[in-house]
Amino acid sequence: MKITEVNTYTVRPRWGFVEIITDEGITGWGEPVLEGHCSTVLACVQEMKDYLIGADPGNIEDIWSTLYRAGFYRGGGVLMSAISGIDQALWDIKGKALGVPVYELMGGACHTKMKVYSWIGGDRPSDVGAAALEKKNAGFKAIKMNATEELQMVDSYDKVDAVLERVAAIRESCGKYFGIAIDFHGRVHKPMAKILAKKLEEFDPMFIEEPVLCENMEYFPEIAAACNIPIATGERLFSKYDFKRLLQTGGVDIIQPDLSHAGGLTEVKKIGAMAEAYDVALAPHCPLGPIALASCLNVDATCYNAVIQEQSMGIHYNVGKSVLDYVNNKEDFEFIDGYVNLPKLPGLGVDVNKELVLEEAKVNHNWKNPVWRHEDGSIAEW
């Protein structure tokens, strides 16, 4: 089998797809995208096309190593996101060629289903108590919310109190044992992160996410010492080497590699195994589309330390189109009592609606995240 075509598509709300076609008529789909830089990543995929045309798609490790190592420059969001989508598509081809879901080729499943959580509250969280109760009544056992709006390095306690009030509203409406994940989203700097983490203890969160950015990962142990809440991070790390430094630094309990940013299934499977050796849990980042979600579920199935899966159905970013719009086998992505079953179809397990993809590609979205400023005019972390 040989690769004959590599096609890329921009699709709403903010995603990019790659389609890899073989001379035997088997097609694989991947989701190479870095939110806000979709066109750049898809251009990078096209640059990598020369390494792909004529190659045997079954040689996934060799192709991955070629794309990563043979170009001299490596790592970072754009290059690794391009590799991620290509890697997803190659695994999709391999599973389809052999007639089995991808996780069967990665050692088989050690979970029969995966717990999922749902987003609430939007960029500037509000009405989270009612929103969380709605998700609980829909069967979810956990939600995630942004903790706060913008915070300066040292800010006022009224903003801290506002965070506490929102989390208290969820705990009151949903009860003591409902899972609450609180995403600091890199908006918080170390001085305020320690204060927030300590004060949030009383609500028993499932975890706090990105209390500081990974560029300041040396402070995770200090923040961990300030509270008794699991710390999660990793969506802005892009390789096993990035995660090696994180795991060696310590202070983190849950890693969140993104299968569309951190090298696809091939790399994240290795990252998950590294984390298991440190007794650290795996919860892949995935505020993206159906191919990324299916990729996550295949890796989750094979990783003992996979504990919960993010998904973007109903997330505030999805305007115009959402996850299941691009899926023909929607029933395979049904959430039951807060869980989703493992993929059923051969390959990644998502039957892509190519007709819609071709239609959406004509629109060519140009999604960008908002630019926030503090009251003094300085740029705020979004």
N, C-alpha and C positions, 0 to 999 in steps of 0.2 A: 504494500500500500504506500502511496506517495501523496504528499500535499500538492494540490494543484491551484488552489485559490485561497486568498486571505482577504476578507471583506470587513470593513468597519462601519459602524452605524452610530449616530448620535440619536438618543431617544429621550423623551421627557420622562420624568421631570428634570433629571440632572445626570443621566447615566450614559454609558457607552457600551456597545456590544461588539464582539468580534465573532465572525463566522469563518471557520476553517473547513474547507471542502477537500475531499480526497478523490483520487481516481477510481475508487470503488463505490462512490456515491454516498459514503458515510460523511455526515457533517457534524462538526462539534461547535458548541457555542461557549463563549466566555464573556466576562464582564470586566474589561480593563478600563478603569476610570479613577480619577482623583478629583473629588468634588471641587468644582470651581476651575478645574484645569482639564476638562474632558477632551477638548480638541487637541491639546498638547499631547495627551497620552495616546490618543488614537493616531496621531501623526507618528509617534514613537513606534507604535505597532507596525505601521507601514514601513518605517525605516528597518525594522527587524525582519521584514518580509523576505529579504534576500537570503536569510539563513533558513527560512522555512520551506520555500517552494522547492519541491523535489525531495524533501526529507521524509523519512519514514516517521509518521506521527506516533508510532508505538514506542519510539526511543525517547521517552519523556525526560529521563534524567540527563541524557546526553544533550538534548535540545535546550533544556533549562541551563545546563552548565555552559553551553555555547553562548546563549543570550546573555548570561550573567558575566562570564569571564572573558569571552573573546573580544568584547568591545572596549577593553582596557578600563574605561570609567564605569563605575558600578554603584549600586545602591541608590537611595533617595526615592522620593515619591513617584516621580514620573517614570523612570526606568523600571522600577519594581512593579508599578501598577500595570505597565505594558506587559511585562513578563507574566504577571498574575493572570491576566485575561487569556493570554495564549496558553498558559499551563492548564487553566480550567477547560479550555476547548480541547486540548490534547487528551485529557482524562475522559472527557465526554466521548470522544471518538473511540478511545480504547474500550470503555465500558460497552458502547454500542456494538463494536466489532465482536466482542466476546459474549454479548448478550446478558450482561449482569450489571447491577448498580456498582458504581465506582468503589464504594466502601468494601465490597466483596474482594476487590483487587488489592486492598490495603490492609489485609489481615482479617477482614470480617468485622462484624459489629460486636461491641461489648455493652451497648445500650439497645433497648428495643424501641425507645422513643426519646425525644429531647424536650426538656422543659424550655418554654419560651417566655419572654416578657414583652410588654407593650409600652410604648412611649405615651406620655401625657404632658400637657402644660405648655408646649411650644417654647420658642426661644426666650420669651419673657414670661416665666411661668405664672399662671393664675388659675383660679377655680380648680385646683388640683384635687381637693377632697372629693368633690362630686365626680370628677373625671376618673379618679382611681376606683371609686365605688362602681362606676359603670363597667370598668374593665374587670373588676372582681366578679360582678354579676354575669359577665360574659364568659367566665370560667378561668380567667388568668389568675395565677397565684402570685404574680409580681409585676411591678411597673418600674419604669425609670423616668426621671424628670431632671431637667436642668435645675441646679440649686439656686442660682442667683442671676441677676442681671450683671452688668459690668461692675467690677470692683477695682479700685485703685490699690496700689501696693499696701497702703495703710488707709483704711476707710472707716466709716462711721458704724456704730453699733445698731443703728436703726435698720441697716441693710442685713446685718446678722440676724436681728430679731425677725425680720420679714421671712428669712429662710426657715427659721425655727417654727414660725406660725404656719407656713405652708406644709411642712413635714408633719406637724402636729395635727393638722386637718386631715391628712391621709391616715394617720394612725387612728384617729378618732372615728373616721368613717369606715375604715376597713378592718380594724381590730389589730390585736397585738402581734399576730403571726403572719400577716400579709407582708410579702417582700417589697421593700422600698429601696431602690438603687438611686443614688443621688450623684448626678454628674456635675462636677465643678467645671468641666469643659475647658480647662486651662485658663479660665477667666480669673482665677484666684492666685495670688502670689503667696509665698511662704508665710509672711507674718499673719495674714488673715486666714490662711488655710489651717494653721494650727488652732486658731480660735474656733473656727467653724467645726472642725473635726471633733474637738473636745466637747462642744456644746451639743452636737448632734448625737452623742452617745446615748442619751436618755431615750431616744426613739428606736434603738436597735435596728439601724439600717442593714440591709443585705450587704451593701458595700458603698463606698464613696469612690467616684471615678475621677481620674486626672486631677487630684487635689493640687498638684503643680504639674507643669509640663515636663516631659521626659528629658528635655535639655537641662533640667535641674534635678535629674533623678537621684543625685547624691543626697537630696533632702528627704526622700521617701522614708528612710529609717527614722529621721527626726519627727516627721509627722506621725508615723506609726507609733512612736513612743508617746505621743501626746493624746492618743485615743485608743479605744478597744473596738475599732471598726475595721473590717477587711478593706484593703486598698486595692483598687483595680486600675490598670492602665495598659497602654500599648498600641492604641489605634494609630499613633503617629510614629511608630517604629516599622522598619521595612525589611528586616532580614534576621536570620538566626544570630548574626553577629551583634546586631542592636540588642536583641533579647538576651544574649549572653551577658552583656554589660549590665542590663537591668537586673537579671537574676543574681549576678555576683554582687551587685550593690545592696540588694535586700530591701526589706520593708514592704514589698508588694506581695499580695496574697492571690490575686487573680490577674492573669494576663489576657489581653484582648487584641490579638493580631487580627488584621482585616484580610480576608482571603482575596480581595481585589487590590490590595496594596502591598502585602507582605510576601509576595512570591507564589501565590496560588496554593493549591493543595499540596504540592511537593514540598514547599518550604514550611508551611504552617504545620503539617504533620510532624516535621522535625522539631519545630519550635515547641509544639505541644509536648513532645517526648522529653525535651530538655526541661520544661517546666515541671513535669511529673517527677523528675529526679530531684527537684528542689521542694517537693510537696506543695507546689503552687497550682491552683486550678486554672482551667481554660474556659473562656467565655468569649468566643469570637465576635468582633465588632462587625455589624452589618446593617447600617441604615440605608441599604441599597436595594437592588432589584432581585428578580427571581433566580437568575443564574448564580449570583453571589450567594444567595440564601441556600440554594441547593448544594453549592460547593461546601458551605459551612457544615451543612447537615451530614454530608458524607465524611468529612473529617471528624466531626463530633462523634459519629457512630463508632469510630475506631479508637478514640482517645479515652482512656479510663478517667482522666481528670477533667473531661468536659462536663460542666455543671449546668449551664443555661445558655440559651441562644437569643441574641438580639434579632429583631426583624422589623421591617419598616411599614407594615400595613397600618395605615392610620396615622403615620408620623406627619408632623407639620410641614416637612419639606415636600411631600408628594402632592403637587398641584398640577392638575391637567391629566396626569396618568399615574397609576399606582402599580404595585407588584403584580397582581393577578391579571391585569389587563394584557400582559404579554405571555400569559400561560394558557395553554389549551387543556392541560390536565389539572384544573383548579382543585379538584377534589383531593388530590395528593398533598395539598398544602393546608388542609383543614386543621384548625386548632381545636383540640378536645380536652377539656378540663386542664387547660394551661400547658398542654403538650402537643407536639407535632410528631407524626409517625416518620420513620425513615423513608427516604426516596424508594420508589417502587420500580420505575422504568429503568431500562439499561442506560448506562452513562451516568450523567449527573442527576437525571431524574426529572428534568424539566423539558416539556414539549413546547418549544418556543413558537409563538404566533408570528411567523415571519412576515405575513401580509401586513400586520400592524407595524412591525419593525421598519419595513420599507416605506410605509406611509409616514411614520414619525421621522424618519431620516431626512425627509424633505423639509421639515420644520427647522432643524438644526438649532436646538436650544443653546442658550448662552448663560447658564445658571452661574451666579456668583453669590457668595455669602454676603450678608450686610456688613457695612463698615460702621463700627460704633466709635463714638468719642466720649471721653469723660467731660464733666462740666467745665474743666479747665482747658479743654480743646485738644488734649493729648489723645492718641489712639488707644482704644480699649481692646482687649482680647475678646473676640467673639466666641 
